[in-house]
């Protein structure tokens, strides 16, 4: 077996292992192979069109066919669809509001979100008005957040941000958007590190001989320390972004994620 053949076999084995959690999820959601194949075709066509152009010219259907193996009829059909993965306006506003409430005074103190009133100075309404347009009212956002469990309302009317339930109570649109965004960037970092000389930061800690009690201890510590890092970075990034958006310079994005997986509750 030559080196290229062995490398291809190792790569296919790695891809299969990587896909198993996704396939398990798709089967639970009754997404069949035929549907997945159509999505993969679309991804091949879009990547070939956007990332493999010659001299900044969009590749022809024939070139995309040669690059991807997708039939030319499918290439034309999928290029005409031009589907984009984008956040809704409501979700974009919510993300900015949450980032501010969790990191900036007077909505937060020492990195801790503070209870706020619905209206008035330094209120939920004033926070929403920093980012929302006329067609999305603060009351609509508040009602949506209350329904999702992102916030709760105390007897005195103060609104409290529920950090522990934010992720668990997201709507499917929110959850699926960030599911795609987070895994996409993690995959971009991982695949980039396989082929690029300049490496992205990507590290993990792994142990496989721990008791249930030990795993639960580590899970708690991991959550506390990870949330601390994410909240600190969120505060600094929000401040820097406000400075940079007024500068006449190219702008870029970043994403830092954190996860904890255990087979303790693997169903």
SETIDREN-123146 format. One record per atom (N, C-alpha, C): atom name; x, y, z; residue in three letters. Coordinates in steps of 0.1 Angstrom, whole numbers. Each point is the difference from the previous one (the first is absolute). Layout:
// SETIDREN-123146
atom, u, v, w, res
CA, X, Y, Z, ALA $
...
//
This chain:
// SETIDREN-123146
atom, u, v, w, res
N, 9, -12, 0, UNK $
CA, -9, 12, 0, UNK $
C, 9, 12, 0, UNK $
N, -2, 9, -10, UNK $
CA, 8, 12, -1, UNK $
C, -4, 11, 10, UNK $
N, 8, 10, 2, UNK $
CA, -3, 10, 10, UNK $
C, -13, 7, -2, UNK $
N, -3, 4, -13, UNK $
CA, -13, 7, -3, UNK $
C, -12, -8, 3, UNK $
N, 1, -13, -3, UNK $
CA, -12, -9, 2, UNK $
C, -2, -2, 15, UNK $
N, 11, -1, 8, UNK $
CA, -2, -2, 14, UNK $
C, -5, 13, 6, UNK $
N, 4, 12, -5, UNK $
CA, -5, 13, 6, UNK $
C, -14, 1, -4, UNK $
N, -5, -4, -12, UNK $
CA, -14, 1, -3, UNK $
C, -8, -9, 8, UNK $
N, 5, -12, 3, UNK $
CA, -8, -9, 9, UNK $
C, -1, 6, 14, UNK $
N, 10, 6, 5, UNK $
CA, 0, 6, 14, UNK $
C, -9, 12, 0, UNK $
N, 0, 8, -11, UNK $
CA, -9, 11, -1, UNK $
C, -15, -4, 0, UNK $
N, -3, -10, -8, UNK $
CA, -14, -5, -1, UNK $
C, -4, -6, 13, UNK $
N, 9, -6, 7, UNK $
CA, -4, -6, 13, UNK $
C, -2, 12, 10, UNK $
N, 8, 10, -1, UNK $
CA, -2, 12, 9, UNK $
C, -13, 7, -3, UNK $
N, -4, 1, -13, UNK $
CA, -12, 7, -4, UNK $
C, -12, -8, 5, UNK $
N, 1, -13, -1, UNK $
CA, -11, -9, 4, UNK $
C, -3, 2, 15, UNK $
N, 11, 0, 8, UNK $
CA, -1, 1, 14, UNK $
C, -6, 14, 4, UNK $
N, 4, 10, -7, UNK $
CA, -4, 14, 2, UNK $
C, -15, 1, -3, UNK $
N, -5, -7, -10, UNK $
CA, -14, 1, -4, UNK $
C, -10, -8, 8, UNK $
N, 5, -10, 8, UNK $
CA, -9, -8, 7, UNK $
C, -9, 7, 10, UNK $
N, 4, 10, 8, UNK $
CA, -9, 8, 8, UNK $
C, -11, 7, -8, UNK $
N, 4, 6, -12, UNK $
CA, -9, 7, -8, UNK $
C, -10, -10, -6, UNK $
N, 4, -12, -5, UNK $
CA, -9, -10, -5, UNK $
C, -9, -5, 10, UNK $
N, 4, -1, 12, UNK $
CA, -8, -5, 11, UNK $
C, -11, 11, 3, UNK $
N, 3, 12, -1, UNK $
CA, -9, 11, 2, UNK $
C, -10, 1, -12, UNK $
N, 5, -2, -12, UNK $
CA, -9, 0, -12, UNK $
C, -10, -11, 0, UNK $
N, 4, -12, 4, UNK $
CA, -9, -11, 1, UNK $
C, -11, 2, 10, UNK $
N, 4, 6, 11, UNK $
CA, -10, 4, 10, UNK $
C, -10, 10, -5, UNK $
N, 4, 9, -9, UNK $
CA, -8, 10, -6, UNK $
C, -6, -4, -13, UNK $
N, 1, -13, -3, UNK $
CA, -5, -6, -13, UNK $
C, 4, 7, -12, UNK $
N, 13, 4, 0, UNK $
CA, 6, 5, -12, UNK $
C, 8, -12, -7, UNK $
N, -5, -4, -12, UNK $
CA, 6, -11, -7, UNK $
C, 12, 3, -7, UNK $
N, 7, -11, -5, UNK $
CA, 12, 2, -8, UNK $
C, -2, 8, -12, UNK $
N, -12, -2, -7, UNK $
CA, -3, 7, -12, UNK $
C, 0, 15, 2, UNK $
N, -6, 4, 11, UNK $
CA, 0, 15, 4, UNK $
C, 14, 5, 3, UNK $
N, 8, -8, 7, UNK $
CA, 13, 4, 4, UNK $
C, 9, 1, -13, UNK $
N, -1, -9, -9, UNK $
CA, 7, 0, -12, UNK $
C, -3, 13, -8, UNK $
N, -12, 4, 0, UNK $
CA, -4, 13, -7, UNK $
C, 7, 12, 6, UNK $
N, 0, 0, 14, UNK $
CA, 6, 11, 7, UNK $
C, 16, 0, -3, UNK $
N, 6, -12, 0, UNK $
CA, 14, -1, -3, UNK $
C, 3, 5, -14, UNK $
N, -8, -4, -10, UNK $
CA, 2, 5, -13, UNK $
C, 0, 15, 0, UNK $
N, -10, 6, 6, UNK $
CA, -1, 15, 1, UNK $
C, 12, 6, 6, UNK $
N, 5, -6, 11, UNK $
CA, 12, 5, 6, UNK $
C, 12, -1, -9, UNK $
N, 2, -11, -7, UNK $
CA, 11, -1, -10, UNK $
C, -1, 11, -11, UNK $
N, -12, 2, -5, UNK $
CA, -1, 10, -11, UNK $
C, 3, 14, 6, UNK $
N, -5, 3, 11, UNK $
CA, 2, 13, 6, UNK $
C, 15, 3, 3, UNK $
N, 7, -10, 6, UNK $
CA, 14, 1, 3, UNK $
C, 8, 2, -13, UNK $
N, -3, -9, -9, UNK $
CA, 8, 1, -13, UNK $
C, -2, 13, -7, UNK $
N, -12, 6, 1, UNK $
CA, -3, 12, -7, UNK $
C, 7, 12, 7, UNK $
N, 0, 0, 14, UNK $
CA, 5, 11, 7, UNK $
C, 15, 0, 3, UNK $
N, 5, -12, 2, UNK $
CA, 14, -2, 5, UNK $
C, 10, -5, -10, UNK $
N, -5, -4, -12, UNK $
CA, 9, -6, -10, UNK $
C, -1, 7, -13, UNK $
N, -3, 13, 0, UNK $
CA, -1, 8, -12, UNK $
C, 14, 2, -5, UNK $
N, 1, 2, -13, UNK $
CA, 13, 3, -7, UNK $
C, 0, 14, -4, UNK $
N, 11, 8, 5, UNK $
CA, 1, 14, -3, UNK $
C, -12, 8, 3, UNK $
N, -6, -3, 12, UNK $
CA, -12, 7, 5, UNK $
C, -12, -1, -9, UNK $
N, 0, -11, -9, UNK $
CA, -12, -2, -8, UNK $
C, -8, -12, 5, UNK $
N, -13, 1, 0, UNK $
CA, -8, -11, 5, UNK $
C, 2, -12, -10, UNK $
N, 2, -12, 6, UNK $
CA, 3, -12, -9, UNK $
C, -13, -3, -7, UNK $
N, 2, -6, -12, UNK $
CA, -12, -5, -8, UNK $
C, -6, -12, 6, UNK $
N, -12, -4, -5, UNK $
CA, -6, -12, 5, UNK $
C, 9, -12, -3, UNK $
N, 7, 0, -12, UNK $
CA, 9, -11, -3, UNK $
C, 11, -1, 9, UNK $
N, 6, 11, 4, UNK $
CA, 12, 0, 9, UNK $
C, -5, -6, 14, UNK $
N, -12, 5, 5, UNK $
CA, -5, -5, 13, UNK $
C, -2, -15, -1, UNK $
N, -5, -4, -11, UNK $
CA, -2, -15, -2, UNK $
C, 13, -7, 1, UNK $
N, 10, 5, -6, UNK $
CA, 13, -7, 0, UNK $
C, 6, 1, 14, UNK $
N, -2, 11, 7, UNK $
CA, 6, 1, 14, UNK $
C, -7, -9, 10, UNK $
N, -13, -1, -2, UNK $
CA, -9, -6, 11, UNK $
C, -5, -14, -3, UNK $
N, -2, -3, -13, UNK $
CA, -7, -12, -4, UNK $
C, -15, 1, 0, UNK $
N, -5, 12, 3, UNK $
CA, -15, 2, 0, UNK $
C, -4, 2, -15, UNK $
N, -10, -7, -4, UNK $
CA, -5, 1, -14, UNK $
C, -3, 14, -4, UNK $
N, 3, 3, -13, UNK $
CA, -2, 14, -5, UNK $
C, -14, 5, 2, UNK $
N, -10, -9, -2, UNK $
CA, -14, 5, 1, UNK $
C, -3, 4, 15, UNK $
N, 6, -8, 9, UNK $
CA, -2, 3, 14, UNK $
C, 8, 13, 4, UNK $
N, 12, 2, -6, UNK $
CA, 7, 12, 2, UNK $
C, -8, 12, -3, UNK $
N, -5, 0, -12, UNK $
CA, -8, 12, -5, UNK $
C, -12, 2, 9, UNK $
N, -7, -11, 4, UNK $
CA, -12, 1, 8, UNK $
C, 4, 6, 14, UNK $
N, 10, -5, 6, UNK $
CA, 4, 4, 13, UNK $
C, 6, 14, 1, UNK $
N, 7, 4, -11, UNK $
CA, 5, 14, -1, UNK $
C, -12, 10, -1, UNK $
N, -10, -4, -6, UNK $
CA, -12, 9, -2, UNK $
C, -7, 2, 13, UNK $
N, 0, -10, 9, UNK $
CA, -7, 1, 13, UNK $
C, 7, 11, 9, UNK $
N, 13, 0, 0, UNK $
CA, 7, 10, 8, UNK $
C, -5, 2, 14, UNK $
N, -1, -11, 8, UNK $
CA, -4, 1, 13, UNK $
C, 11, 4, 9, UNK $
N, -3, 9, 10, UNK $
CA, 10, 5, 9, UNK $
C, -4, -3, 14, UNK $
N, 10, -3, 8, UNK $
CA, -2, -2, 15, UNK $
C, 3, 13, 7, UNK $
N, -11, 7, 4, UNK $
CA, 1, 13, 6, UNK $
C, -9, 0, 13, UNK $
N, 5, 9, 9, UNK $
CA, -8, 2, 12, UNK $
C, -11, 10, -3, UNK $
N, -12, -3, 6, UNK $
CA, -11, 10, -1, UNK $
C, 3, 13, 7, UNK $
N, -7, 10, -4, UNK $
CA, 2, 13, 7, UNK $
C, -2, -1, 15, UNK $
N, -11, -7, 3, UNK $
CA, -3, -2, 15, UNK $
C, 11, -7, 7, UNK $
N, 6, -10, -6, UNK $
CA, 11, -7, 7, UNK $
C, 12, 8, 1, UNK $
N, 3, 8, -10, UNK $
CA, 12, 9, 0, UNK $
C, -2, 11, 11, UNK $
N, -12, 5, 2, UNK $
CA, -2, 10, 10, UNK $
C, 1, -7, 14, UNK $
N, -5, -12, 1, UNK $
CA, 1, -7, 13, UNK $
C, 14, -2, 4, UNK $
N, 8, -4, -9, UNK $
CA, 14, -3, 3, UNK $
C, 7, 12, 5, UNK $
N, -2, 12, -7, UNK $
CA, 6, 12, 5, UNK $
C, -5, 5, 13, UNK $
N, -13, -2, 3, UNK $
CA, -5, 4, 13, UNK $
C, 6, -9, 11, UNK $
N, 0, -13, -3, UNK $
CA, 6, -9, 10, UNK $
C, 15, 3, 3, UNK $
N, 7, 3, -10, UNK $
CA, 14, 3, 2, UNK $
C, 2, 13, 8, UNK $
N, -8, 10, -2, UNK $
CA, 0, 12, 8, UNK $
C, -4, -2, 14, UNK $
N, -11, -7, 2, UNK $
CA, -6, -2, 13, UNK $
C, 10, -8, 9, UNK $
N, 8, -9, -6, UNK $
CA, 9, -9, 8, UNK $
C, 13, 7, 2, UNK $
N, 3, 11, -6, UNK $
CA, 14, 6, 2, UNK $
C, 1, 14, 2, UNK $
N, -10, 9, -3, UNK $
CA, 2, 14, 0, UNK $
C, -8, 7, 11, UNK $
N, 6, 9, 7, UNK $
CA, -7, 8, 10, UNK $
C, -9, 9, -8, UNK $
N, -12, 4, 6, UNK $
CA, -5, -4, 13, UNK $
C, -8, -13, 0, UNK $
N, 0, -7, -11, UNK $
CA, -8, -13, -1, UNK $
C, 7, -11, 7, UNK $
N, 13, 1, 2, UNK $
CA, 8, -10, 7, UNK $
C, 10, 7, 9, UNK $
N, 3, -7, 11, UNK $
CA, 10, 5, 10, UNK $
C, 10, -11, 3, UNK $
N, 12, 2, -2, UNK $
CA, 11, -10, 2, UNK $
C, -3, -13, -7, UNK $
N, -5, 2, -12, UNK $
CA, -3, -12, -9, UNK $
C, -13, -7, 4, UNK $
N, -8, 5, 8, UNK $
CA, -12, -6, 4, UNK $
C, -12, 8, -5, UNK $
N, -9, -6, -8, UNK $
CA, -12, 7, -5, UNK $
C, -9, 4, 12, UNK $
N, -5, 13, -1, UNK $
CA, -8, 5, 11, UNK $
C, -15, 0, -4, UNK $
N, -9, -2, 10, UNK $
CA, -14, 1, -2, UNK $
C, -3, 15, -6, UNK $
N, -9, 1, -9, UNK $
CA, -3, 13, -6, UNK $
C, -15, 1, -1, UNK $
N, -5, 12, -1, UNK $
CA, -14, 3, -2, UNK $
C, -4, -1, -15, UNK $
N, -13, -1, -2, UNK $
CA, -4, -1, -14, UNK $
C, 2, 13, -8, UNK $
N, -4, 11, 7, UNK $
CA, 1, 13, -6, UNK $
C, 8, 10, 8, UNK $
N, 3, 11, -6, UNK $
CA, 8, 10, 8, UNK $
C, 15, 0, -3, UNK $
N, 7, 7, 8, UNK $
CA, 15, 1, -2, UNK $
C, 6, -13, 3, UNK $
N, 10, -5, -8, UNK $
CA, 7, -12, 1, UNK $
C, -9, -12, 2, UNK $
N, -11, 0, -9, UNK $
CA, -10, -10, 1, UNK $
C, 2, -10, -12, UNK $
N, -9, -10, 0, UNK $
CA, 0, -10, -11, UNK $
C, -4, 8, -13, UNK $
N, -9, 9, 1, UNK $
CA, -4, 8, -12, UNK $
C, 12, 8, -5, UNK $
N, 7, 6, 9, UNK $
CA, 12, 8, -5, UNK $
C, 10, -9, -6, UNK $
N, 2, -12, 6, UNK $
CA, 10, -9, -6, UNK $
C, -5, -5, -14, UNK $
N, -12, -3, -1, UNK $
CA, -5, -4, -13, UNK $
C, 1, 11, -11, UNK $
N, -3, 12, 5, UNK $
CA, 0, 11, -10, UNK $
C, 14, 4, -5, UNK $
N, 11, -6, 7, UNK $
CA, 13, 2, -5, UNK $
C, 2, -7, -13, UNK $
N, -7, -11, -2, UNK $
CA, 2, -9, -12, UNK $
C, -12, -2, -9, UNK $
N, -12, 1, 6, UNK $
CA, -11, -4, -8, UNK $
C, -5, 12, -9, UNK $
N, -7, -4, -11, UNK $
CA, -6, 10, -8, UNK $
C, -15, 2, 3, UNK $
N, -7, 9, -6, UNK $
CA, -14, 2, 3, UNK $
C, -9, -12, -1, UNK $
N, 4, -9, -9, UNK $
CA, -9, -11, -3, UNK $
C, 1, -11, 10, UNK $
N, 9, 0, 10, UNK $
CA, 2, -9, 10, UNK $
C, 0, 7, 14, UNK $
N, -12, 0, 7, UNK $
CA, -1, 7, 12, UNK $
C, 6, -7, 12, UNK $
N, 3, 8, 10, UNK $
CA, 6, -6, 12, UNK $
C, -9, -9, 7, UNK $
N, -13, 3, 0, UNK $
CA, -10, -9, 7, UNK $
C, -1, -13, -7, UNK $
N, 1, 0, -13, UNK $
CA, 0, -13, -7, UNK $
C, 12, -9, 3, UNK $
N, 12, 7, 1, UNK $
CA, 12, -7, 3, UNK $
C, -1, -6, 15, UNK $
N, -6, 8, 9, UNK $
CA, -1, -4, 14, UNK $
C, -10, -12, 1, UNK $
N, -11, 1, -7, UNK $
CA, -9, -11, 0, UNK $
C, 6, -13, -5, UNK $
N, 8, 1, -11, UNK $
CA, 6, -11, -6, UNK $
C, 11, -6, 10, UNK $
N, 7, 8, 7, UNK $
CA, 10, -5, 9, UNK $
C, -6, -6, 12, UNK $
N, -11, 5, 5, UNK $
CA, -8, -6, 11, UNK $
C, -5, -13, -3, UNK $
N, -5, -2, -12, UNK $
CA, -5, -13, -5, UNK $
C, 11, -10, -1, UNK $
N, 12, 4, -4, UNK $
CA, 11, -9, -2, UNK $
C, 7, -3, 14, UNK $
N, -3, 8, 10, UNK $
CA, 7, -2, 13, UNK $
C, 13, 7, 1, UNK $
N, 3, 8, -10, UNK $
CA, 13, 8, 1, UNK $
C, 0, 10, 11, UNK $
N, -12, 5, 3, UNK $
CA, -2, 10, 11, UNK $
C, -12, -5, 9, UNK $
N, 0, 5, 12, UNK $
CA, -12, -1, 9, UNK $
C, -3, 13, 6, UNK $
N, -12, 2, 4, UNK $
CA, -4, 13, 6, UNK $
C, -4, -2, 15, UNK $
N, 7, 8, 8, UNK $
CA, -2, -1, 15, UNK $
C, -13, 7, 4, UNK $
N, -4, -1, 12, UNK $
CA, -12, 6, 5, UNK $
C, 0, 15, -1, UNK $
N, 12, 6, 1, UNK $
CA, 2, 15, 0, UNK $
C, 1, 5, -15, UNK $
N, -1, -9, -10, UNK $
CA, 0, 4, -14, UNK $
C, 14, -1, -6, UNK $
N, 10, -2, 8, UNK $
CA, 14, -1, -6, UNK $
C, 1, -13, -9, UNK $
N, 7, 2, -11, UNK $
CA, 3, -11, -9, UNK $
C, 14, -6, 3, UNK $
N, 0, -13, 1, UNK $
CA, 12, -7, 4, UNK $
C, 5, -9, -11, UNK $
N, 13, 1, -4, UNK $
CA, 5, -8, -11, UNK $
C, 4, -14, 6, UNK $
N, -5, -10, -6, UNK $
CA, 2, -14, 5, UNK $
C, 11, -6, -8, UNK $
N, 13, 1, 4, UNK $
CA, 11, -5, -7, UNK $
C, 0, -15, -2, UNK $
N, -4, -7, 11, UNK $
CA, 0, -14, 0, UNK $
C, -9, -7, -10, UNK $
N, -11, 8, -3, UNK $
CA, -10, -6, -9, UNK $
C, 0, 6, -14, UNK $
N, 9, 9, -3, UNK $
CA, 1, 6, -13, UNK $
C, 1, -10, -11, UNK $
N, 9, -9, 1, UNK $
CA, 3, -10, -10, UNK $
C, -11, -10, -1, UNK $
N, -5, -5, 11, UNK $
CA, -10, -11, 0, UNK $
C, -13, 5, -5, UNK $
N, -3, 13, 1, UNK $
CA, -14, 4, -4, UNK $
C, 0, 8, -13, UNK $
N, 10, -1, -8, UNK $
CA, 0, 7, -13, UNK $
C, -11, -6, -9, UNK $
N, -5, 9, -9, UNK $
CA, -9, -5, -10, UNK $
C, 8, -8, -10, UNK $
N, -7, -8, -8, UNK $
CA, 7, -8, -10, UNK $
C, 8, 8, -10, UNK $
N, -5, 12, -4, UNK $
CA, 7, 8, -9, UNK $
C, 13, 5, 6, UNK $
N, 0, 4, 12, UNK $
CA, 12, 4, 7, UNK $
C, 10, -11, 2, UNK $
N, -5, -12, 5, UNK $
CA, 8, -11, 3, UNK $
C, 7, -6, -13, UNK $
N, -8, -1, -11, UNK $
CA, 5, -5, -12, UNK $
C, 10, 10, -7, UNK $
N, -2, 13, 2, UNK $
CA, 9, 9, -6, UNK $
C, 14, -1, 6, UNK $
N, 0, 0, 14, UNK $
CA, 13, -1, 7, UNK $
C, 6, -14, -1, UNK $
N, -9, -10, -1, UNK $
CA, 6, -13, -3, UNK $
C, 8, 0, -12, UNK $
N, -5, 6, -11, UNK $
CA, 7, 0, -13, UNK $
C, 12, 9, 1, UNK $
N, -2, 12, 6, UNK $
CA, 12, 9, 1, UNK $
C, 11, -5, 8, UNK $
N, -3, -5, 12, UNK $
CA, 11, -5, 9, UNK $
C, 7, -12, -6, UNK $
N, -7, -10, -5, UNK $
CA, 6, -11, -6, UNK $
C, 8, 3, -13, UNK $
N, -6, 9, -7, UNK $
CA, 7, 4, -13, UNK $
C, 14, 6, 3, UNK $
N, 0, 10, 10, UNK $
CA, 13, 6, 3, UNK $
C, 10, -10, 6, UNK $
N, -6, -9, 9, UNK $
CA, 9, -10, 6, UNK $
C, 6, -9, -11, UNK $
N, -8, -4, -10, UNK $
CA, 4, -8, -11, UNK $
C, 10, 8, -9, UNK $
N, -2, 13, -2, UNK $
CA, 9, 8, -8, UNK $
C, 14, 1, 7, UNK $
N, 0, 1, 13, UNK $
CA, 13, 1, 8, UNK $
C, 7, -14, -1, UNK $
N, -8, -11, 2, UNK $
CA, 6, -13, 0, UNK $
C, 6, -4, -14, UNK $
N, -8, 2, -10, UNK $
CA, 5, -4, -14, UNK $
C, 11, 10, -4, UNK $
N, -1, 12, 4, UNK $
CA, 11, 10, -3, UNK $
C, 13, -4, 6, UNK $
N, -1, -5, 12, UNK $
CA, 12, -5, 7, UNK $
C, 7, -12, -6, UNK $
N, -8, -8, -8, UNK $
CA, 5, -11, -7, UNK $
C, 8, 4, -12, UNK $
N, -3, 11, -6, UNK $
CA, 6, 4, -13, UNK $
C, 8, 13, 0, UNK $
N, -2, 8, 10, UNK $
CA, 6, 14, 0, UNK $
C, 12, 0, 9, UNK $
N, 10, 7, -3, UNK $
CA, 12, 1, 8, UNK $
C, -2, 8, 13, UNK $
N, -8, 11, -1, UNK $
CA, -4, 8, 11, UNK $
C, -12, -7, 7, UNK $
N, 1, -4, 12, UNK $
CA, -10, -8, 7, UNK $
C, -9, 9, 9, UNK $
N, -13, -4, 0, UNK $
CA, -10, 6, 9, UNK $
C, 2, -7, 14, UNK $
N, -5, 7, 10, UNK $
CA, 0, -6, 14, UNK $
C, -11, -11, 0, UNK $
N, 4, -12, 3, UNK $
CA, -10, -11, 2, UNK $
C, 6, -10, 9, UNK $
N, -5, -1, 12, UNK $
CA, 5, -9, 10, UNK $
C, -12, -7, 7, UNK $
N, 2, -12, 6, UNK $
CA, -10, -7, 7, UNK $
C, 7, -8, 11, UNK $
N, -7, -3, 11, UNK $
CA, 4, -9, 11, UNK $
C, -8, -12, -1, UNK $
N, 6, -12, 1, UNK $
CA, -7, -13, -1, UNK $
C, 5, -10, 10, UNK $
N, -10, -5, 7, UNK $
CA, 3, -12, 9, UNK $
C, -12, -9, -1, UNK $
N, 3, -13, 1, UNK $
CA, -10, -10, -2, UNK $
C, -2, -11, 11, UNK $
N, 5, 3, 12, UNK $
CA, -1, -10, 11, UNK $
C, -3, 7, 13, UNK $
N, -12, 7, -1, UNK $
CA, -5, 8, 12, UNK $
C, -13, -5, 5, UNK $
N, -2, 1, 13, UNK $
CA, -13, -3, 6, UNK $
C, -10, 10, -3, UNK $
N, -13, -3, 2, UNK $
CA, -11, 9, -2, UNK $
C, 2, 13, 8, UNK $
N, 4, -2, 13, UNK $
CA, 2, 11, 9, UNK $
C, 11, 9, -5, UNK $
N, 11, -5, -5, UNK $
CA, 11, 8, -5, UNK $
C, -4, 8, -13, UNK $
N, -7, -7, -9, UNK $
CA, -5, 7, -12, UNK $
C, -9, 12, 4, UNK $
N, -9, -2, 10, UNK $
CA, -9, 11, 4, UNK $
C, 8, 11, 6, UNK $
N, 10, -3, 7, UNK $
CA, 9, 11, 6, UNK $
C, 7, 8, -11, UNK $
N, 5, -7, -10, UNK $
CA, 7, 6, -11, UNK $
C, -9, 8, -9, UNK $
N, -12, -5, -1, UNK $
CA, -11, 7, -8, UNK $
C, -3, 13, 6, UNK $
N, -1, 1, 13, UNK $
CA, -3, 12, 7, UNK $
C, 11, 10, -1, UNK $
N, 12, -5, 2, UNK $
CA, 12, 9, -1, UNK $
C, 2, 5, -14, UNK $
N, -2, -8, -10, UNK $
CA, 1, 4, -14, UNK $
C, -10, 11, -4, UNK $
N, -12, -2, 5, UNK $
CA, -10, 10, -3, UNK $
C, 3, 14, 6, UNK $
N, 4, -1, 13, UNK $
CA, 3, 13, 7, UNK $
C, 12, 7, -6, UNK $
N, 11, -7, -3, UNK $
CA, 12, 6, -6, UNK $
C, -2, 5, -14, UNK $
N, -8, -8, -8, UNK $
CA, -2, 3, -14, UNK $
C, -9, 13, -1, UNK $
N, -11, 0, 9, UNK $
CA, -8, 12, 0, UNK $
C, 7, 12, 4, UNK $
N, 10, -1, 9, UNK $
CA, 8, 12, 4, UNK $
C, 8, 5, -12, UNK $
N, 6, -9, -7, UNK $
CA, 8, 4, -12, UNK $
C, -9, 6, -11, UNK $
N, -11, -6, -2, UNK $
CA, -9, 5, -11, UNK $
C, -6, 14, 4, UNK $
N, -3, 2, 12, UNK $
CA, -6, 13, 5, UNK $
C, 10, 11, -1, UNK $
N, 13, -3, 4, UNK $
CA, 10, 10, -1, UNK $
C, 4, 3, -14, UNK $
N, 0, -10, -9, UNK $
CA, 3, 3, -14, UNK $
C, -11, 7, -6, UNK $
N, -12, -3, 3, UNK $
CA, -12, 7, -5, UNK $
C, 1, 15, 3, UNK $
N, 3, 3, 12, UNK $
CA, 1, 14, 5, UNK $
C, 11, 8, -8, UNK $
N, 11, -6, -2, UNK $
CA, 11, 6, -7, UNK $
C, -3, 2, -15, UNK $
N, -6, -11, -6, UNK $
CA, -3, 0, -14, UNK $
C, -10, 11, -3, UNK $
N, -10, 1, 8, UNK $
CA, -11, 10, -2, UNK $
C, 6, 14, 0, UNK $
N, 8, 2, 10, UNK $
CA, 7, 14, 1, UNK $
C, 8, 3, -12, UNK $
N, 8, -10, -4, UNK $
CA, 9, 2, -12, UNK $
C, -8, 2, -13, UNK $
N, -11, -8, -1, UNK $
CA, -8, 2, -12, UNK $
C, -6, 14, -1, UNK $
N, -4, 5, 11, UNK $
CA, -6, 14, -1, UNK $
C, 11, 10, -4, UNK $
N, 12, -3, 4, UNK $
CA, 11, 9, -4, UNK $
C, 3, -2, -15, UNK $
N, 1, -12, -5, UNK $
CA, 5, -3, -13, UNK $
C, -10, 3, -11, UNK $
N, -13, 0, 3, UNK $
CA, -10, 2, -10, UNK $
C, 0, 14, -6, UNK $
N, 6, 10, 7, UNK $
CA, 1, 13, -5, UNK $
C, 14, 3, -7, UNK $
N, 8, -11, -2, UNK $
CA, 13, 2, -6, UNK $
C, -2, -5, -15, UNK $
N, 8, 7, -9, UNK $
CA, -1, -3, -14, UNK $
C, 11, -11, -3, UNK $
N, -3, -12, 5, UNK $
CA, 9, -11, -1, UNK $
C, -8, -13, -3, UNK $
N, 7, -10, -6, UNK $
CA, -7, -13, -2, UNK $
C, -4, -6, 14, UNK $
N, -12, -6, 0, UNK $
CA, -5, -6, 13, UNK $
C, -1, -15, -1, UNK $
N, 3, -7, 10, UNK $
CA, 0, -15, 0, UNK $
C, -8, -5, 12, UNK $
N, -2, -13, 1, UNK $
CA, -8, -6, 10, UNK $
C, 8, -11, 7, UNK $
N, -4, -4, 12, UNK $
CA, 6, -11, 7, UNK $
C, -11, -8, 7, UNK $
N, 3, -12, 4, UNK $
CA, -9, -7, 9, UNK $
C, 8, -9, 9, UNK $
N, -3, 1, 13, UNK $
CA, 6, -9, 10, UNK $
C, -11, -9, 6, UNK $
N, 1, -13, -1, UNK $
CA, -10, -8, 6, UNK $
C, 5, -9, 11, UNK $
N, -9, -6, 7, UNK $
CA, 4, -9, 11, UNK $
C, -11, -11, 1, UNK $
N, 4, -12, 2, UNK $
CA, -9, -11, 2, UNK $
C, 5, -10, 10, UNK $
N, -9, -7, 6, UNK $
CA, 4, -11, 8, UNK $
C, -9, -12, -4, UNK $
N, 6, -11, -4, UNK $
CA, -7, -12, -3, UNK $
C, 4, -11, 9, UNK $
N, -10, -8, 4, UNK $
CA, 3, -12, 7, UNK $
C, -10, -11, -4, UNK $
N, 4, -13, 0, UNK $
CA, -9, -11, -3, UNK $
C, -9, -4, 12, UNK $
N, 1, 8, 10, UNK $
CA, -7, -4, 13, UNK $
C, -15, 0, -3, UNK $
N, -5, 10, -8, UNK $
CA, -15, 1, -3, UNK $
C, -2, -2, -14, UNK $
N, 8, -7, -7, UNK $
CA, -1, -2, -15, UNK $
C, -12, -9, -3, UNK $
N, -10, 6, -6, UNK $
CA, -12, -8, -4, UNK $
C, -2, 0, -15, UNK $
//
